[in-house]
């Protein structure tokens, strides 16, 4: 059986598939050439991340495909329902990257409250001549300890964010349409564990009481956070979005930063990805990263292994 990992897959994933008798192709095929390549090589399993789109044309034009796998959580680049209606298994790896995304949230939070994202821009330019001036500019940072973190979307990633927040001494309030209560287990080096129950609250309550807000919801139509929601937030709130572009109104965000309602924001995803707004990119109160939430070596290794295990299990049952 031929597997095409068009956007790459970890060595551990390749090894697991190879040991199970699969042939794994890791060449990256351009979108416009993908259909021909799949048919020419009789590819039965197509693995993608966010770069490759698997739409109706690929599904209709490539009858050899039996499984489509997404290395990651969101599957908005795949016509999932249509594929399944045509008898194709569609799989993803919802658990593999949760820790990596959660750590990126806090990389942005720690950097944001101490202005590191901006000082790292200006120290190389003026650090040798305006050291004391920059010291004044970047004084007055804040601590995360004791502050309230609002987590909108309390699935796997949101719960990992909560774990880190609790470890940092933050208060946590979470909101989720489907989750009413979740266990958060903190593990220690000697095998001890502490489990805390967190009950979710309405979004309106979360917005009013949070010092910082982190978004962890799937792609959806319309904004989750816009001008009206921002107006109800605390003055000086910080917002982090590592989930999907289009759930946070970037124009409303920029306006709120300009008038001081929002003290800083952190974006790993963007409305116009992969060509984000220049106004967003140039704003010195926004910490930026290019959609790298799941892009750690550990997460990619777990993703590859999890995909391989699912594929093997599906083919064993077939």
N, C-alpha and C positions, 0 to 999 in steps of 0.2 A: 504494500500500500504506500502511495506517495503522499508526503506531507509537504506543503509549501508554507514556510514561515516567512511571509513576505515582508514583515517589519522586524524580523529577527526573533530569536528565542534563545534562552540561556543554554549553556553547555550541558547543564544537568538535565534540562528538558530534552535536548537532542539525544543525550546518552540513554535516557529512559526509553525514548521512542525507538531508538536504534536497537537496543537490547530486546525490545518486544517485536522486532522484525520489520519496523517501518523504515522507509527511506526518506530522509529529511533534506529538503532543498532550502537553502537560506539565502538564495539570490533575491535581491529586491527588484521586482518587476514594476515598471511604471503603470499607473492606473489605466492608461489607454491601451496598453499591451497585455493587460492581465488576462482577459478572456482567452486570447489566442494561446498564451503560455499555458494556462490551466488545461486547455483542451489538447494541446500538443503533447504535454507530459502526463496526461490522464491523472491529474491531481484529484485526490479524494478528500483530503483534509486541508482546509485553508486557514492558516493562523494569521491574525492581524493584530495591530495595536490601534492607535488612533489615526495613523496616516492613510491607510488603505480603506477605501469605501467599498462595501459589499452591498450593492443595490440590486434592484430587480433585474437590470440588464445582465449582471454577472450571474445571478441565480438562474435566470432563464437560459443564458447562453452557455452554461457550463454544467451539463447533466451529470458529469462524473462526481461532482461534489456531494459528499455525504455528511461532512461535519464542517461547521464554521466556528472557529475559536477566537475569542477576543482576550488578549493578554491585558487584563485590567478589569475595571468595574463597569463603566458606562458603555453601552452598546448602541449609541445614537448614530454611529457610522455604519451600522448594519440594519438592513430591512428584516428585523427578527421575525415578525409575524408572518411575513410573506415566505421567508425561508422555511419556517416550520410547517406552514400549510403545504409546502412542496416536499415534505418528508425529510428535510435536512435538520440535523441536530445542531443547535446553537448553544455554545457554552461560553462561560467567562470565568474570571477568577476573583470573586468579590472579596475574599478574605486576605489574599496574598500581599496586598500593598497598604493595608490599613495603617500599620505602624509607621511606614515611610511617610505617608501623607500627614499623619498626626505630628510627626517630628518636624516636618516642614512648616506646619502651622506655627509651632513654637519658635522655630528659627526666625520666622517673620515677626512674631510677637516680641521676642527678646530684642531683635534688631530695631523694631519700631519704637519701643518705649525708651530706648537709649540712642535713637537717631543714627544707628550704625549704617543703615542703607544710604544715608545722605553723607555722613562723615567719610565713608569710604570713597565717595565720589570726589570730595573736596580736599581731603588730606594730601593726596598725590599732587594736586594742583597748587595748593597754598600752604601746606603744612610746614614748609621750611621758612616761609616769610610771614605768615599770619597765624602762628601757632596759638598765641594768647587770644586772638580774636575768635578763632574757631573753638577754643576751649569755652569761651563765653556763649557762643552760639549753641553748642551742644550740651551745655549744662542744663540742669532742671529736668532730667529724665525721671521716669517713674518706675516703681517696682511692680511686679505682677502679684507678688504675695499679698493676700488680703483682698484682692480685687475680685469682682464677679465676672466670670466668663459665661456668656450665653452661647449655647451650641444648638443651632437650628439644623435638625436632621440627626437623629440619635441611633443610626445604624452602626455598622462595624467601625467605621472611621470616627464617627462622632464619639463613640465610647472610648476609643483609644485616645482621642483628644482629652476626654474627661479624666482618664487615668493620669496623664501628664499634668494636667491642671491641678488635680488634687495633690500630686506629688510636689508641686510648686507652692502649695499652700493657698491656692485660689478657691473661691467658692464657685460652684457649678450650678447653672440652671439650664435645663435642656427642653427642647420642644420637638415633637414629632407627631405626625398625623396618625401613625399606626402603633407606635410604641408608647405604652402607658407607664411602664416601669422597667428598669433594667438593672441588673447586677453589675457592679464594677469591682473587679478583683485586683487588688494590688499585691504583687508577689515580691518577696524579699530573698536575699542571697542564701539564707539558711533554710529555705523551704517553707517559711511561714507565709501565710496569706491573710489578708483582711478583705472581706467583701462588704461593700456598701451598696445600698439600694438608692437609686435616684429615680424619683417620680417626675415625669415630664409635666410641663406647664404650657398654657396657651402662649402663642407667639407674642401677642400683645403684652403680656406680663413680662416675658423675657426681654423684649425690646426696651421696656421702661426701666428695668432694673440692672441691665448689664453694663459693665465698664468696657468690655470687649465682646465682640460677636464673631463667631466663626461659622461659616456656611458649609453644610454637608448634605446637600439635597441633589436628586437627579435632575437631568435636563427637563425643562418644562416650558410651556408656552406662557409668555408674559413674565414680568418681573416679580420676584419674591420680595425684593427690597427696592423701593423707589422713594420718591420725594415724601410721600405721606408717612411711610414707615420711619424714615430717617428723622422726620420732625418730632416723632414721639420718643426718640432715643435721648439718653443723657447727653449733656453738653460735654464735648471732649472724648466721645466714644471712639474706639478703634474697631475697624472691620477687616476681617480676613476672608478671602474667597479662594479656596483651593478645590472647589467642586466642579462647577460648569460656568462658562461665560453665558451671559444673557439672563442670569437670575438676579444680578445686581445692576441697577441702572447707573451706568458710568457717568452720564451727564449730571444726574442728581448727586452722585458721589462727589464729583468735582465741585459742584456748587456748594455742597455742605462743607467741604474742605476749605473752600475760599472764605466762607462766612464763619468758620471756626466751630461749627457744630460737630464735625468729625476731626479728630486730632491727627489721625493717620489711617491709612488703609494698606493692605497687602494683597496683591493679586498674583495668583499663579495661572489664572485663566481669564479670558477676555471676551468681550462681546464680538469683536471683529477678528478673532483668532483665525489664521496666524498673522494678521496684519493689524495689531492693536492701534488704537487711537494715539496719535502723537501727543495730544494733550495729556493723556494718561501717562505715557512713557516719560514725559518731561517734567511731571509734577514731583517736586522734591519731598512731598509728604506721602508718597506712595512707594512702598517696598515692592519690588518686581522680581518675578522669576518666570521663565518660559515653559510653563506647564510641565513641571518636573516632579510633581508630587509623588509619583510611583517610581521615579527613576533613580533607585538605589540598587547597588549590586545585590543586596540581600533580597529585596522585593522582586527583582527580575529573576533571580534564581528560584524563588518560591513560585512565581508565576509560571515559569517553564515546567517545573515539576508538577504543579497542579493541573496544567493543561494536559501534560502527558498522561497523568493518571486517569483523567476523565476520558481522554480519547481511547486509551487501552480498555477501560471498563465498558465503554460503549461498543467497541468492536468485539469484545468477548461475548457480550449479550446478543449481538446481531446474529 
